[in-house]
Amino acid sequence: MKIEQKLQELGITLPKAPKPVAAYVPVKQSGNTLYLSGQLPMVDGKLQYTGKVGGERTAEEGSVAAKICAINALAAINEHIGSLDKVKSILKLQVFIASVVGFDGQPEVANGASEFFVEVFGQEIGSHARSALGTNQLPRDATVEIDLVVEVE
C-alpha cells in the first residue's frame, strides 16, 4: 500500500516540514541513512504541547504530542526524499519527554510515536529500536521532542 494512501485512510494530511528554529538542517543524509533533527509537537507553526508530563500534562497528552512530533518527522522525510514509499525501515527513535521528578511513564508517552510509525508503515518497516528519556526541560518548553534514524532506498 502506498504510504500517502495509508495516511489518507488515517485522516492525516502531512504538513509542510517545520523550519529549523536554530542553526541546523532538518535532515542529514549519509548513503541510504537519514538522520532527523529533533521534531517538536508543532501544528501550523505553533507549539501545541508545553509543560511537563506528570505536572501540567498527562501521559495521554504526552502521547498525543509524541504522535504530532512523528507526523512532523514524516513531513521532513517526505520533503527530503520526495516520497514516503522510499522508506525501508525506521531504524531508531529517540523520544525526549519533559517530565517531573518521579514520573516514570516515559515508555507509554513514547508509544504515541512508536505505534504511529507501525500503523503507517506496518510492523516490518515501522518497528524500531527506541529510547524513551525523561528530562527536566526541552526547547521552547515543549512537552516532547523526537529524533529518528531512517533507512531509505
C-alpha positions as YAML, in Angstrom:
chain: A
units: angstrom
residues:
- id: 1
  name: MET
  ca: [0.00, 0.00, 0.00]
- id: 2
  name: LYS
  ca: [1.20, 3.48, -0.79]
- id: 3
  name: ILE
  ca: [2.02, 5.42, 2.35]
- id: 4
  name: GLU
  ca: [0.15, 8.50, 1.10]
- id: 5
  name: GLN
  ca: [-2.99, 6.38, 0.80]
- id: 6
  name: LYS
  ca: [-2.46, 4.93, 4.29]
- id: 7
  name: LEU
  ca: [-2.11, 8.42, 5.78]
- id: 8
  name: GLN
  ca: [-5.28, 9.47, 3.96]
- id: 9
  name: GLU
  ca: [-7.14, 6.48, 5.43]
- id: 10
  name: LEU
  ca: [-5.94, 7.56, 8.88]
- id: 11
  name: GLY
  ca: [-7.22, 11.09, 8.24]
- id: 12
  name: ILE
  ca: [-3.73, 12.59, 8.29]
- id: 13
  name: THR
  ca: [-2.51, 15.23, 5.89]
- id: 14
  name: LEU
  ca: [1.21, 15.86, 6.14]
- id: 15
  name: PRO
  ca: [2.01, 19.46, 6.95]
- id: 16
  name: LYS
  ca: [4.86, 21.39, 5.39]
- id: 17
  name: ALA
  ca: [8.01, 20.33, 7.20]
- id: 18
  name: PRO
  ca: [8.68, 22.64, 10.15]
- id: 19
  name: LYS
  ca: [11.55, 25.06, 9.53]
- id: 20
  name: PRO
  ca: [14.58, 24.88, 11.82]
- id: 21
  name: VAL
  ca: [14.49, 27.29, 14.75]
- id: 22
  name: ALA
  ca: [18.29, 27.44, 15.06]
- id: 23
  name: ALA
  ca: [21.49, 26.58, 13.17]
- id: 24
  name: TYR
  ca: [20.84, 23.03, 11.89]
- id: 25
  name: VAL
  ca: [19.27, 21.17, 8.99]
- id: 26
  name: PRO
  ca: [16.06, 19.13, 9.41]
- id: 27
  name: VAL
  ca: [17.51, 16.03, 7.70]
- id: 28
  name: LYS
  ca: [21.08, 14.92, 7.04]
- id: 29
  name: GLN
  ca: [21.61, 12.04, 4.63]
- id: 30
  name: SER
  ca: [24.59, 9.70, 4.54]
- id: 31
  name: GLY
  ca: [24.22, 6.98, 1.92]
- id: 32
  name: ASN
  ca: [20.82, 5.38, 2.48]
- id: 33
  name: THR
  ca: [20.51, 6.63, 6.05]
- id: 34
  name: LEU
  ca: [18.61, 9.74, 7.12]
- id: 35
  name: TYR
  ca: [19.32, 11.41, 10.44]
- id: 36
  name: LEU
  ca: [16.45, 13.64, 11.51]
- id: 37
  name: SER
  ca: [16.87, 16.60, 13.79]
- id: 38
  name: GLY
  ca: [14.58, 16.90, 16.77]
- id: 39
  name: GLN
  ca: [10.89, 17.41, 15.99]
- id: 40
  name: LEU
  ca: [8.58, 19.25, 18.36]
- id: 41
  name: PRO
  ca: [4.77, 18.99, 18.58]
- id: 42
  name: MET
  ca: [4.18, 21.90, 16.19]
- id: 43
  name: VAL
  ca: [0.96, 22.41, 14.22]
- id: 44
  name: ASP
  ca: [0.71, 25.33, 11.80]
- id: 45
  name: GLY
  ca: [3.85, 26.87, 13.27]
- id: 46
  name: LYS
  ca: [2.55, 26.78, 16.84]
- id: 47
  name: LEU
  ca: [3.76, 24.59, 19.67]
- id: 48
  name: GLN
  ca: [0.75, 22.50, 20.77]
- id: 49
  name: TYR
  ca: [2.05, 20.98, 24.00]
- id: 50
  name: THR
  ca: [4.19, 22.68, 26.62]
- id: 51
  name: GLY
  ca: [4.91, 21.79, 30.21]
- id: 52
  name: LYS
  ca: [5.95, 18.62, 31.98]
- id: 53
  name: VAL
  ca: [4.27, 15.24, 31.96]
- id: 54
  name: GLY
  ca: [3.24, 14.36, 35.49]
- id: 55
  name: GLY
  ca: [2.78, 18.08, 36.17]
- id: 56
  name: GLU
  ca: [0.86, 20.31, 33.76]
- id: 57
  name: ARG
  ca: [0.45, 17.44, 31.26]
- id: 58
  name: THR
  ca: [-0.91, 13.92, 31.50]
- id: 59
  name: ALA
  ca: [0.80, 10.89, 30.00]
- id: 60
  name: GLU
  ca: [-2.03, 10.72, 27.46]
- id: 61
  name: GLU
  ca: [-1.36, 14.30, 26.36]
- id: 62
  name: GLY
  ca: [2.33, 13.48, 26.11]
- id: 63
  name: SER
  ca: [1.49, 10.53, 23.88]
- id: 64
  name: VAL
  ca: [-0.55, 12.78, 21.57]
- id: 65
  name: ALA
  ca: [2.36, 15.24, 21.49]
- id: 66
  name: ALA
  ca: [4.71, 12.39, 20.52]
- id: 67
  name: LYS
  ca: [2.40, 11.46, 17.63]
- id: 68
  name: ILE
  ca: [2.39, 15.07, 16.40]
- id: 69
  name: CYS
  ca: [6.20, 15.01, 16.51]
- id: 70
  name: ALA
  ca: [6.13, 11.79, 14.45]
- id: 71
  name: ILE
  ca: [3.84, 13.38, 11.85]
- id: 72
  name: ASN
  ca: [6.28, 16.29, 11.58]
- id: 73
  name: ALA
  ca: [9.15, 13.83, 11.17]
- id: 74
  name: LEU
  ca: [7.33, 12.19, 8.27]
- id: 75
  name: ALA
  ca: [6.81, 15.62, 6.71]
- id: 76
  name: ALA
  ca: [10.57, 16.29, 6.94]
- id: 77
  name: ILE
  ca: [11.38, 12.88, 5.42]
- id: 78
  name: ASN
  ca: [8.84, 13.36, 2.64]
- id: 79
  name: GLU
  ca: [10.21, 16.79, 1.80]
- id: 80
  name: HIS
  ca: [13.79, 15.44, 1.75]
- id: 81
  name: ILE
  ca: [13.28, 12.30, -0.39]
- id: 82
  name: GLY
  ca: [10.06, 13.13, -2.23]
- id: 83
  name: SER
  ca: [8.02, 10.08, -1.21]
- id: 84
  name: LEU
  ca: [7.49, 8.13, 1.99]
- id: 85
  name: ASP
  ca: [7.27, 5.00, -0.16]
- id: 86
  name: LYS
  ca: [11.09, 5.13, -0.28]
- id: 87
  name: VAL
  ca: [11.34, 4.44, 3.48]
- id: 88
  name: LYS
  ca: [12.81, 0.96, 4.00]
- id: 89
  name: SER
  ca: [12.99, 1.00, 7.80]
- id: 90
  name: ILE
  ca: [12.51, 3.21, 10.83]
- id: 91
  name: LEU
  ca: [15.78, 2.21, 12.49]
- id: 92
  name: LYS
  ca: [15.97, 4.21, 15.71]
- id: 93
  name: LEU
  ca: [13.58, 6.52, 17.54]
- id: 94
  name: GLN
  ca: [14.59, 8.69, 20.48]
- id: 95
  name: VAL
  ca: [11.81, 10.30, 22.48]
- id: 96
  name: PHE
  ca: [12.62, 13.01, 24.99]
- id: 97
  name: ILE
  ca: [9.86, 13.74, 27.49]
- id: 98
  name: ALA
  ca: [9.86, 16.78, 29.76]
- id: 99
  name: SER
  ca: [8.65, 15.27, 32.99]
- id: 100
  name: VAL
  ca: [8.52, 15.94, 36.70]
- id: 101
  name: VAL
  ca: [10.79, 14.17, 39.16]
- id: 102
  name: GLY
  ca: [9.25, 10.81, 39.98]
- id: 103
  name: PHE
  ca: [7.34, 10.36, 36.72]
- id: 104
  name: ASP
  ca: [8.35, 7.01, 35.25]
- id: 105
  name: GLY
  ca: [5.85, 6.52, 32.42]
- id: 106
  name: GLN
  ca: [8.13, 7.69, 29.61]
- id: 107
  name: PRO
  ca: [7.69, 4.43, 27.64]
- id: 108
  name: GLU
  ca: [3.91, 4.92, 27.47]
- id: 109
  name: VAL
  ca: [4.35, 8.51, 26.27]
- id: 110
  name: ALA
  ca: [6.85, 7.37, 23.62]
- id: 111
  name: ASN
  ca: [4.31, 4.83, 22.36]
- id: 112
  name: GLY
  ca: [2.42, 7.72, 20.77]
- id: 113
  name: ALA
  ca: [5.19, 7.94, 18.15]
- id: 114
  name: SER
  ca: [6.15, 4.25, 18.06]
- id: 115
  name: GLU
  ca: [2.64, 2.96, 17.49]
- id: 116
  name: PHE
  ca: [2.03, 5.62, 14.85]
- id: 117
  name: PHE
  ca: [5.06, 4.53, 12.80]
- id: 118
  name: VAL
  ca: [3.92, 0.89, 12.92]
- id: 119
  name: GLU
  ca: [0.37, 1.91, 11.99]
- id: 120
  name: VAL
  ca: [1.62, 3.87, 8.96]
- id: 121
  name: PHE
  ca: [4.40, 1.59, 7.70]
- id: 122
  name: GLY
  ca: [3.42, -1.80, 9.09]
- id: 123
  name: GLN
  ca: [5.33, -3.97, 11.54]
- id: 124
  name: GLU
  ca: [8.33, -4.79, 9.34]
- id: 125
  name: ILE
  ca: [9.22, -1.24, 8.28]
- id: 126
  name: GLY
  ca: [7.76, 0.70, 11.21]
- id: 127
  name: SER
  ca: [9.24, -1.29, 14.12]
- id: 128
  name: HIS
  ca: [12.39, 0.26, 15.53]
- id: 129
  name: ALA
  ca: [14.92, 0.41, 18.30]
- id: 130
  name: ARG
  ca: [13.96, 3.12, 20.80]
- id: 131
  name: SER
  ca: [14.99, 5.21, 23.75]
- id: 132
  name: ALA
  ca: [12.39, 6.99, 25.91]
- id: 133
  name: LEU
  ca: [14.13, 9.56, 28.07]
- id: 134
  name: GLY
  ca: [12.81, 11.83, 30.79]
- id: 135
  name: THR
  ca: [14.36, 15.28, 31.05]
- id: 136
  name: ASN
  ca: [13.76, 18.38, 33.10]
- id: 137
  name: GLN
  ca: [13.42, 20.79, 30.16]
- id: 138
  name: LEU
  ca: [13.06, 20.79, 26.36]
- id: 139
  name: PRO
  ca: [13.43, 23.65, 23.86]
- id: 140
  name: ARG
  ca: [10.59, 26.21, 23.94]
- id: 141
  name: ASP
  ca: [9.16, 24.35, 26.98]
- id: 142
  name: ALA
  ca: [7.93, 21.57, 24.65]
- id: 143
  name: THR
  ca: [6.46, 18.52, 26.34]
- id: 144
  name: VAL
  ca: [8.02, 16.05, 23.87]
- id: 145
  name: GLU
  ca: [10.76, 16.04, 21.24]
- id: 146
  name: ILE
  ca: [11.71, 13.13, 18.98]
- id: 147
  name: ASP
  ca: [14.50, 12.36, 16.58]
- id: 148
  name: LEU
  ca: [14.88, 9.49, 14.13]
- id: 149
  name: VAL
  ca: [17.31, 7.43, 12.12]
- id: 150
  name: VAL
  ca: [15.69, 6.06, 8.95]
- id: 151
  name: GLU
  ca: [16.86, 3.80, 6.13]
- id: 152
  name: VAL
  ca: [15.68, 4.75, 2.64]
- id: 153
  name: GLU
  ca: [16.01, 3.37, -0.90]
...
